[in-house]
Amino acid sequence: MKVGIIQSCYAPWRGYFDFMRECDAFVLHDDIQYTKGDWRNRNKIKTPQGAKWMTVPVHYNHMAQLICETKIDHSTLWPIAHENMLEDNYRAAPYWRDAKLILGQSYCGQETISQLNWMMLGVICGYLGITTPMLDSRSFNLDPALRKTERILAICKALGATTYLSGPAAKVYLDEDLLRRNGIVPEYKTYDYPEYPQLHGRFDGNLSVLDLIANVGPDAPLYIWRKS
């Protein structure tokens, strides 16, 4: 049983979905601190002027605020702005309507950024054919006093994990010995993907998966896990 645990992101890049697909169970770890200027509520698409942010406005009230507590600011028509931004910059791409439809299917008046991300991840997984079960870290009723690797261990043990899949950045804090002493092998995801046909000049691989979908549509998995 391979378990992956990561914070939710808004319209994340293709590596996020490769990570999800590799897991037997994927846990959205959103009952931890929200960080401003991060990927929780924004991502990049490509324009003739280069990469630009699509940002979901949120209410940020205090540093201890959790991702799952972070409410979306609905005082502006940001969903329409995002759809228009996508159409303005991708109408020459063969599958831009697929990407726009994903946005439309994801906006259901959610109250928090976590709820919105959960919905969008589900819609995109459906498009890409990913069937990995997606779980909420809050369902494990973790002790708030647990530290980083202790939280991971508690979730992994609850799921009967034998392998914990992590992003490479976690090497600086992950207590690998603690996991191994509990029969869980830490594994770090590597990301190496081919270029794909893309609008607006020089290739940029650090964009939302919506860029990939707009450009290659149903062939998107060929540029993520290279189906044979």
KALIN-V372586 format. One record per residue. SS is DSSP state (A for helix, B for strand, O for the rest). PHI is phi in whole degrees, -180 to 180 (none if undefined). BURIAL is 1 if it has 16 or more other C-alpha atoms within 10 Angstrom, else 0. Layout:
ss,phi,burial
SS,PHI,BURIAL
SS,PHI,BURIAL
//
This chain:
ss,phi,burial
O,none,0
B,-104,1
B,-116,1
B,-119,1
B,-133,1
B,-156,1
O,-72,1
O,-73,1
O,-135,1
O,-86,1
O,44,1
O,-67,1
O,-75,1
A,-64,1
A,-62,1
A,-60,1
A,-78,1
A,-63,1
A,-60,1
A,-59,1
A,-63,1
A,-75,1
O,-89,1
O,-86,1
B,-147,1
B,-121,1
B,-113,1
B,-83,1
O,-98,1
O,-106,1
O,-96,1
O,-130,1
B,-60,1
O,-78,1
O,-115,0
O,-70,0
O,68,0
O,-113,0
O,-89,1
O,-59,1
O,-125,1
B,-159,1
B,-159,1
B,-108,1
B,-123,1
B,-104,1
B,-129,1
O,-60,0
O,-95,0
B,109,0
B,-69,0
B,-132,0
B,-80,0
B,-106,1
B,-119,1
O,-89,1
O,-69,1
B,-133,1
O,-93,0
O,-110,1
O,-106,0
O,-161,0
O,-66,0
O,-83,0
O,-60,0
B,-88,1
A,-58,1
A,-69,1
A,-97,1
O,-79,1
B,-84,1
B,-76,1
O,-88,1
O,-95,0
O,-76,0
O,-120,0
O,-89,0
A,-63,0
A,-61,1
A,-67,0
A,-62,0
A,-69,1
A,-64,1
A,-67,0
A,-63,1
A,-66,1
A,-64,1
A,-59,0
A,-101,1
A,-127,1
O,-63,0
O,-87,0
O,-82,1
O,-64,0
O,-123,1
A,-63,1
A,-67,1
A,-63,1
A,-66,1
A,-66,1
A,-64,0
A,-60,1
A,-61,1
A,-61,0
A,-74,0
A,-90,1
O,-92,0
O,-130,0
O,69,0
O,-63,1
O,-85,1
B,-118,1
A,-66,1
A,-63,1
A,-64,1
A,-63,1
A,-63,1
A,-58,1
A,-62,1
A,-65,1
A,-60,1
A,-64,1
A,-65,1
A,-69,1
A,-60,1
A,-61,0
A,-66,1
A,-85,1
O,82,0
O,-87,1
O,-116,0
O,-59,0
B,-61,0
B,-112,1
B,-119,0
B,-104,1
A,-59,1
A,-66,0
A,-71,0
A,-92,0
O,49,0
O,-71,0
O,-66,0
O,-59,0
O,-78,0
O,-67,0
O,-90,0
A,-50,0
A,-69,1
A,-64,1
A,-64,1
A,-59,1
A,-60,1
A,-61,1
A,-67,1
A,-61,1
A,-65,0
A,-64,0
A,-95,0
O,71,0
O,-70,1
O,-110,1
B,-134,1
B,-112,1
B,-92,1
B,-134,1
O,-73,1
A,-63,0
A,-67,0
A,-74,0
A,-57,0
A,-74,0
O,-128,0
O,-70,1
O,-87,1
A,-63,0
A,-62,0
A,-62,0
A,-64,1
A,-64,0
A,-63,0
O,-105,0
O,77,0
O,-118,1
B,-91,1
B,-77,1
B,-137,1
B,-109,0
O,-72,0
O,-112,0
O,-122,0
O,-152,0
O,-126,0
O,-78,0
O,-71,0
O,-135,1
O,-59,0
O,-145,1
O,-78,1
O,66,0
O,84,0
O,-55,0
O,-64,0
O,-129,1
O,-93,1
O,-108,1
O,-114,1
O,-57,1
A,-60,1
A,-61,1
A,-65,1
A,-61,1
A,-65,1
A,-61,1
A,-88,1
A,-124,1
A,57,1
A,-62,0
A,-83,0
A,-51,1
A,-59,1
A,-62,0
A,-104,1
O,-119,1
O,-116,1
O,51,0
O,-56,0
O,-95,0
//
